[in-house]
């Protein structure tokens, strides 16, 4: 089986077009750092009302029968 070579290869950045060494095609380090600074969002907790199922079905008469 052949080994996978993950050495950086000089390629063009998708965003700015600069040629830079990268392991996978995509963004250069400068573009990646710029996006992390400008588009970053902090995690926050979202409060959601607790789920309560609707009762669309009436109970079965056999289930309600008292013995």
GUVOLO-727641 format. One record per residue: residue number from 1; residue in three letters; x, y, z of N, C-alpha, C in turn. Coordinates in nm, 2 decimals. Layout:
(NUM,ALA,(X,Y,Z),(X,Y,Z),(X,Y,Z)),
...
// end
This chain:
(1,UNK,(0.08,-0.12,0.00),(0.00,0.00,0.00),(0.09,0.12,0.00)),
(2,UNK,(0.05,0.23,-0.08),(0.13,0.35,-0.08),(0.10,0.43,0.04)),
(3,UNK,(0.21,0.50,0.09),(0.19,0.60,0.20),(0.14,0.73,0.15)),
(4,UNK,(0.06,0.79,0.23),(0.00,0.92,0.20),(0.10,1.03,0.23)),
(5,UNK,(0.13,1.11,0.13),(0.23,1.22,0.15),(0.15,1.35,0.18)),
(6,UNK,(0.16,1.41,0.30),(0.09,1.53,0.34),(0.19,1.65,0.35)),
(7,UNK,(0.30,1.64,0.27),(0.39,1.75,0.27),(0.33,1.87,0.20)),
(8,UNK,(0.35,2.00,0.25),(0.29,2.12,0.19),(0.34,2.13,0.05)),
(9,UNK,(0.25,2.17,-0.04),(0.27,2.20,-0.18),(0.24,2.34,-0.21)),
(10,UNK,(0.32,2.42,-0.28),(0.29,2.55,-0.32),(0.17,2.56,-0.41)),
(11,UNK,(0.06,2.62,-0.37),(-0.06,2.63,-0.45),(-0.12,2.77,-0.43)),
(12,UNK,(-0.22,2.80,-0.52),(-0.29,2.93,-0.52),(-0.40,2.93,-0.41)),
(13,UNK,(-0.41,3.04,-0.34),(-0.52,3.06,-0.24),(-0.65,3.09,-0.31)),
(14,UNK,(-0.76,3.02,-0.27),(-0.89,3.04,-0.33),(-0.94,3.19,-0.31)),
(15,UNK,(-0.90,3.25,-0.20),(-0.96,3.38,-0.17),(-0.88,3.50,-0.23)),
(16,UNK,(-0.75,3.50,-0.21),(-0.67,3.61,-0.25),(-0.58,3.58,-0.38)),
(17,UNK,(-0.56,3.46,-0.41),(-0.48,3.42,-0.53),(-0.33,3.42,-0.50)),
(18,UNK,(-0.29,3.44,-0.38),(-0.15,3.44,-0.35),(-0.10,3.29,-0.35)),
(19,UNK,(0.02,3.27,-0.39),(0.08,3.14,-0.39),(0.15,3.11,-0.26)),
(20,UNK,(0.11,3.00,-0.19),(0.16,2.98,-0.06),(0.17,2.82,-0.04)),
(21,UNK,(0.26,2.78,0.04),(0.26,2.63,0.07),(0.14,2.59,0.16)),
(22,UNK,(0.07,2.49,0.12),(-0.04,2.44,0.20),(-0.06,2.29,0.18)),
(23,UNK,(-0.10,2.22,0.28),(-0.12,2.07,0.28),(-0.24,2.04,0.19)),
(24,UNK,(-0.35,2.12,0.20),(-0.47,2.09,0.12),(-0.50,2.22,0.05)),
(25,UNK,(-0.57,2.21,-0.06),(-0.61,2.33,-0.14),(-0.71,2.41,-0.06)),
(26,UNK,(-0.70,2.54,-0.05),(-0.79,2.62,0.02),(-0.74,2.76,0.04)),
(27,UNK,(-0.74,2.80,0.17),(-0.70,2.94,0.20),(-0.56,2.94,0.25)),
(28,UNK,(-0.49,3.05,0.22),(-0.35,3.07,0.27),(-0.36,3.11,0.42)),
(29,UNK,(-0.25,3.10,0.49),(-0.25,3.13,0.63),(-0.30,3.27,0.66)),
(30,UNK,(-0.26,3.37,0.58),(-0.30,3.51,0.60),(-0.45,3.52,0.59)),
(31,UNK,(-0.51,3.47,0.49),(-0.66,3.47,0.47),(-0.73,3.40,0.59)),
(32,UNK,(-0.68,3.29,0.62),(-0.74,3.21,0.73),(-0.74,3.29,0.86)),
(33,UNK,(-0.62,3.36,0.89),(-0.61,3.44,1.01),(-0.71,3.56,1.01)),
(34,UNK,(-0.72,3.62,0.89),(-0.81,3.74,0.88),(-0.95,3.70,0.90)),
(35,UNK,(-0.99,3.58,0.84),(-1.13,3.54,0.86),(-1.16,3.50,1.01)),
(36,UNK,(-1.06,3.44,1.07),(-1.08,3.41,1.22),(-1.11,3.53,1.30)),
(37,UNK,(-1.04,3.64,1.27),(-1.05,3.77,1.34),(-1.19,3.84,1.31)),
(38,UNK,(-1.23,3.83,1.18),(-1.35,3.91,1.14),(-1.48,3.84,1.15)),
(39,UNK,(-1.48,3.71,1.14),(-1.60,3.63,1.13),(-1.63,3.55,1.25)),
(40,UNK,(-1.54,3.56,1.35),(-1.55,3.47,1.47),(-1.68,3.51,1.55)),
(41,UNK,(-1.75,3.41,1.60),(-1.86,3.43,1.69),(-1.84,3.36,1.82)),
(42,UNK,(-1.87,3.42,1.93),(-1.85,3.35,2.06),(-1.97,3.26,2.08)),
(43,UNK,(-1.95,3.15,2.15),(-2.06,3.06,2.18),(-2.16,3.12,2.28)),
(44,UNK,(-2.28,3.09,2.26),(-2.38,3.15,2.36),(-2.48,3.04,2.38)),
(45,UNK,(-2.55,3.05,2.50),(-2.65,2.95,2.54),(-2.79,3.00,2.49)),
(46,UNK,(-2.86,2.92,2.42),(-2.99,2.95,2.37),(-3.10,2.88,2.46)),
(47,UNK,(-3.19,2.96,2.51),(-3.29,2.91,2.60),(-3.41,2.87,2.51)),
(48,UNK,(-3.46,2.75,2.52),(-3.57,2.70,2.44),(-3.67,2.64,2.54)),
(49,UNK,(-3.80,2.67,2.50),(-3.91,2.62,2.59),(-3.90,2.46,2.59)),
(50,UNK,(-3.93,2.40,2.70),(-3.93,2.26,2.71),(-4.04,2.20,2.62)),
(51,UNK,(-4.01,2.09,2.55),(-4.11,2.03,2.46),(-4.21,1.95,2.54)),
(52,UNK,(-4.34,1.98,2.50),(-4.45,1.91,2.56),(-4.54,1.86,2.44)),
(53,UNK,(-4.55,1.72,2.43),(-4.62,1.67,2.32),(-4.77,1.70,2.33)),
(54,UNK,(-4.83,1.72,2.21),(-4.97,1.75,2.20),(-5.05,1.62,2.22)),
(55,UNK,(-5.17,1.63,2.28),(-5.26,1.51,2.30),(-5.37,1.52,2.20)),
(56,UNK,(-5.34,1.47,2.08),(-5.44,1.47,1.97),(-5.53,1.35,1.97)),
(57,UNK,(-5.49,1.24,2.04),(-5.56,1.12,2.05),(-5.63,1.10,2.18)),
(58,UNK,(-5.76,1.07,2.17),(-5.83,1.04,2.30),(-5.80,0.90,2.35)),
(59,UNK,(-5.79,0.89,2.48),(-5.76,0.76,2.54),(-5.85,0.65,2.49)),
(60,UNK,(-5.80,0.53,2.48),(-5.88,0.41,2.44),(-5.97,0.37,2.56)),
(61,UNK,(-6.09,0.34,2.52),(-6.19,0.30,2.62),(-6.15,0.18,2.70)),
(62,UNK,(-6.08,0.08,2.64),(-6.03,-0.04,2.71),(-5.93,0.00,2.81)),
(63,UNK,(-5.84,0.09,2.77),(-5.73,0.13,2.87),(-5.79,0.21,2.99)),
(64,UNK,(-5.91,0.27,2.98),(-5.97,0.34,3.09),(-6.06,0.26,3.17)),
(65,UNK,(-6.09,0.14,3.13),(-6.19,0.05,3.19),(-6.14,0.02,3.33)),
(66,UNK,(-6.22,0.04,3.43),(-6.19,0.00,3.57),(-6.24,-0.14,3.60)),
(67,UNK,(-6.15,-0.22,3.66),(-6.19,-0.35,3.70),(-6.22,-0.36,3.84)),
// end
